[in-house]
Amino acid sequence: MTTAWQEWTAGGAAEWIAAPTAGDDKYTRGVLGVLTGSSEYPGAAVLGVEAAHRAGVGMVRYIGPRALRQAVLARRPETVTVAGRVQAWLIGSGIDPGRRSFVLIGDLEHALAERVPVVLDAGALDLVGTHTAPTVITPHARELAKLLTIREIPATVDEVRGDPSGWAERAARELGVVVLLKGAVTHVCDPDGNRRTVTAPTHWLATAGSGDVLGGILGSLAATHHAELATDAEVLTALAATAAWVQGEAARRASAAAGGGPVTALDIAAAVPTVVGALIER
């Protein structure tokens, strides 16, 4: 049964922020696999990994070419860059779907075959429906219009922008996944009728790389809550809304620290721990 759209707030987000306990280790806190970036967009890998670490995941495994691994390690040396156990995947940021190498295709197939929760962004949106794990897609209006049109559901960018709630609902229903449609008001919904909106607290959030940061936050939350997701896929809807709220609040705090001025994606990622801490203290 479809419910009305509900604005997601700090109170809702706080329920999905888990502080580690004395009995936790890096595995129980969650391990996120990250398969992002390309030679054209190496920053997508760096930003997603940075945000995931900042959001509180226990470990990040980055899988990618040597040059991208080096860039990631230069920024976040605690990142693990060999294959191994993961509890969620972030895939697609900064990847051109028309230029996938054989190695990348193999890595994508391996990741999706693990059947752990998946965040599909940007260059991996076309992979929706190729696996059975709990999945959330994170398109903006142009990407959603393109994805739906490819699936023989004609949609233009102007149509999606004019009715984001309607198109987010249709996409969730037709594709069978959680949809996080990015915008000044982000719409998050799933095929089962759960509907959330997240209103950006600052328009400085509209900056290059902010979507990569959002992906890292969401991937981190999915890995952290892997146990709940194993039995209740609807948890992913709340996590997606929480990630969007945390991203927005981090942008607001970063801008406030800059006297109300502009921020970069790395500024947003750097502010994530203070947002997470404040939510834990609620």
Beta strands, then each sheet from edge to edge (+ up, - down):
strand 1: 6-7
strand 2: 31-35
strand 3: 59-62
strand 4: 88-91
strand 5: 118-120
strand 6: 135-137
strand 7: 178-181
strand 8: 185-189
strand 9: 195-199
sheet 1: 1+ 9+ 8- 7+ 6+ 5+ 4+ 2+ 3+
end
